[in-house]
Amino acid sequence: MRIRLRYLAIALLVLTSIAAAVALGHMNNLPAFIAIAPGYLVQAWLFETHRALGGFGYQVTMVGVSAVVWTLIIISPAVALRLLRRLVRPGRAA
């Protein structure tokens, strides 16, 4: 059974979105802060450039950016292994 990478990426995006949403409500401990840190960094940059979002936009930015960043961090080794396997595998005759 072979799992397609895009289905894995979508499932990971959903799971990391849920984890980031839960972490947003528990910012008083370190693991939650690490989980939400990418979104916090983007929101701080938006604040410095006077484009910060408030209310619901703040939460969407924090959760969305964190979910995308953590999904890319988790999925990138699988993509790298797939590319390496493709490069190492001998070519097939046509």
N, C-alpha and C positions, 0 to 999 in steps of 0.2 A: 504494500500500500504506500503510495507516494502522496505526500501532502503538498499541495501547490503553495508556493511562497506568498502569493497575493492573499490567499485565504488565511494563512498564518498571520500575515501583517494586519489584516482587518481584525482578526480575533485579538491580537496583541494590542491594537489601538483601542479597542473597546475595553479590554481589561486594564490598560494603563489609564484610560480616561476615568474609569471607576475608582482606581487607586488614587489618582490625583484629586478627584472630587472628595473622597474621604479624607485625604491628607489636608485639603484646604480647611476642613473643619477642625483639624487637630494640629494646629501649627505650634503647639506648646511642647512637642517632643522632636528630637533630632531626626529620626527616620522620616517622619512626615515632612519636615522641612527640606530634607534632601530630595524627597520625591517631588516636591512642588518648586524646587529651586530654579529650574529653567524658566518657568512661567513668571516667577518672582523677578528674575533678572530682566526679562523682557518688559515687564510692567514698570520696573524701576527706570529702564531706558526710555519708555514712553513718558514717564513722569518728567524726566530730565529734559526731554524735547517738547514738553508742554502738549503732549497728545494723549495723556493718560485717560483711561476709561474709568468710569465710576460705576458702582452698583453691580448690575448683572454683567456688564461688559468686562469689569475687573475679574470676576469669577470665570467667565468664559475664556479670557486671555490666559489666566493662570493655569486652568485645567487643560485647555487646548494645546498650548505650547508645551507644557510638561508631558502630556500624553504623546505628542508627536516626537519629541526629543527622546523620551525613554523607549518608544517603539523603534526608532532608528538605531539607538544604541544596542538594543536587544537583537534586532534582526540583522544587523550588519555582519556579525561573524558567520551567520548562515549564508549570506550572499557571498562573502569572501570565500568560504569553503566551496560553494557551488562553482564559482569562477575558477578556483584553483583546480578543482576536479576536472573541469572542462578543458583546462590548459594541459593538464598532465595526461589525460586520457588520449590514447592514440586515435588518429583520425580513421573514420570508416571509409571503405572504398565504395564508390558510387555505382 
